Each structure stands twice: as C-alpha cells, then as structure tokens.
Amino acid sequence: MKEFIDLRSDTVTKPTPAMRKVMAEAEVGDDVFGEDPTVNILQEKVAKLLGKEAALFVPSGTMANQLSIKSHTQPGDEVIIESSSHPYNFEGGAGAAISGIQFRCLQGVRGTLEPSQIEEAIRPADHHFPVTRLVCLENTHNRGGGSILPLEKMAEIYRLVKSKELLVHLDGARLWNACVATGIKPYEYAQWADSVSVCLSKGLGAPVGSLVAGSKPFIDRVHRFRKMLGGGMRQAGIIAAAGIYALDHHLERLQEDHQNAKRLAVGLKEFKGVSIDPRHVETNIVIFDLTGTAIRSAQLAEAMKKEGVLIHAISKTQIRLVTHLDVTDKDIEKTLKAFEKILGEK
Ligand code: TLP
C-alpha cells in the first residue's frame, strides 16, 4: 500500500508498537461496574492534571462536549459559542437533538471571543427570551487555526460568566497543544472552566478516547447521560492504557508538531497568491487561503494526493494541514516540494 503523508488531521495517527504493547498487557475489568483499574487510573490522572474533582472516560470528543452541554443545561436554554467552533459546526447538530438547546453564535477573531461580546449576548431575565445558561470555549481553536485562547482572556470570561451566575465549558480537545506551546499547566487553564473535555486521540496519538472533567456532582450527571447514550464501555482498560501511555510519552513531543506546522506556514507564505501569516500558526494546525491563486482547494487536494500528500480542503479556497506524531520534519520538506510543484511560481 502506498504510504501517504497524511496532513488531514491529527486524528489519523496509528498506535506505536510500545503503545500497542501496553494495550495488550492492560489490566481490565467491567467499567460499567466501575471495575476497570486502568480506566480508573486514567480518570484519576486526568482529573489531577486538570485540577478537577473527577473525570470520566468517554469514546469521543464529540460525546465529551455533548454530555457536558447536556449536563449543564435544560431544553430551551441558550448556549453562547463562537461561530466557527467545533460543538456548533461539527457535532451533527447534537446540541439541538440531544440537549434541546439553541446556540447563540458570536463571531470571534481566529476563534477568540471578547468578554464584551459575551456580556452583550447574555439575555436579560424576560420571559420572551431563552435562558442563557452556558458559555462554550475552545482551546486550542480548530477552525481558528490551532489558535491559543490566552489564559488571561479565559480568566476574564470566567469572572464575567460567574458574575452572571452562568457556567463555562471548555472544549479542550487540543488543550495539550496550548499547554506545551505556552508552558501553562492544564489545571491553570482548567481553573477558568466548570467543565473541560480533553482528547487522547488527536495529537497525543491514542487510538480512541476523551475525558470530561469537573466537580463530582457534575461528573455524576455526565455518567448518567453517558449510560443513556450507550457510551458505557466494558473492558475499556485496553484503550485507556493507550491514553495513559500517550500522556506519559507523547505530551512534550507536541512541540515538534508545532515546529513542523510553523515550517509549513513559512514555506507556504513564499508561494505567490497563497495567503497565510506564519505568526498565526501557534500550534499544530495550519490554515491557508488560495484566493490569490488560479487553483481551488479541491483541485489542490487532488493534485497533492497524486504527489503522495493528503490535505484537507475546508472550503473552496481554504486548506487545513495538521501536523502530528506520524509526520516527520523530512515529510514537511517533501510536502513543501510537492506544493512547489503544483503552486509553481514563488
Ligand atoms: N475534530 C476533527 C473533525 O471533527 C473536524 C478534526 O479533524 O479536527 N473538539 C475539537 C476542537 C475537535 O477538533 C474535534 C475533532 C472534536 C472536538 C471532536 O472529537 P471526536 O472526533 O473525537 O469526536
């Protein structure tokens, strides 16, 4: 089989031989009875990293976000969120279908909202209006190009939200990337949210799994809803072991992905008509625009595939590249050569 350089997402990584070994040897039990020791270790480890009372292992980032939204809200509530955010755009309409909430979308700058925008969007107490209940944040922000939501901004938003007696959920699918890029600890970010979802199956390279963390009563509600949605898994220690391994061995190396992403951005900037600002590439996601070139993104993706590189066309003119564990610095140079072949003129 032809080996592609796969830059479509950091979800495409395959477990390493060492990871597979710990999976094969994991001690397991029935997690629906709370008896899987490996799942319990992972949950305690992540709760501690995030400075929360408890954490629950769930199959996906989508489930982690949606269980959090469900556990914080009542049907008819309004949830303030950035308009290009993951829970609003890429979770199959689950907010409406599962929680019966409506999203109030606010336009951010590369995913970041200003506290003043949020303040303005909070509904006054009037029976005409839905009840504003929750603010969802995303750090790093996927469609914001892996942008980091600054700690001070999170703190400011959290203080505002608490002054209105509302709640904050953080989609931290790639919070690890923000932590490695800034040196800020996961619990320092997480202190400014009531609940946090984190993923093990993105840059960390585990095959499956996410966690939700928060207070004990909150996680108890999440647990009940996880059961309702069929997310209770049995001998899940097999996959939890991969998550523990990933946290122990693949966290610090995210820095390499960030360097590779930066290198891609700097290289792409050289091509005539390609629009990208390498200063905006803060972590492992590179989004660039082709409006100034003669090629459209689907065509570019097709042509790059022929060169052995898979990329993701996210709109007619925009491409997303994501660096990860299975992409080396040599692959980055090969990718830039392939771009040069197609985008030609510098
Ligand atoms: N994102 C995937 C796709 O769904 C777009 C990707 O390739 O980036 N939050 C954020 C910020 C995410 O980027 C994702 C996945 C999720 C949640 C959902 O995680 P999963 O795929 O595990 O449900």
Boltz pocket constraint, residues with backbone or C-beta under 6 A from the ligand:
constraints:
  - pocket:
      binder: B
      contacts: [[A, 8], [A, 9], [A, 10], [A, 11], [A, 59], [A, 60], [A, 61], [A, 62], [A, 63], [A, 65], [A, 86], [A, 87], [A, 90], [A, 138], [A, 140], [A, 141], [A, 142], [A, 171], [A, 173], [A, 174], [A, 199], [A, 201], [A, 210]]
      max_distance: 6.0
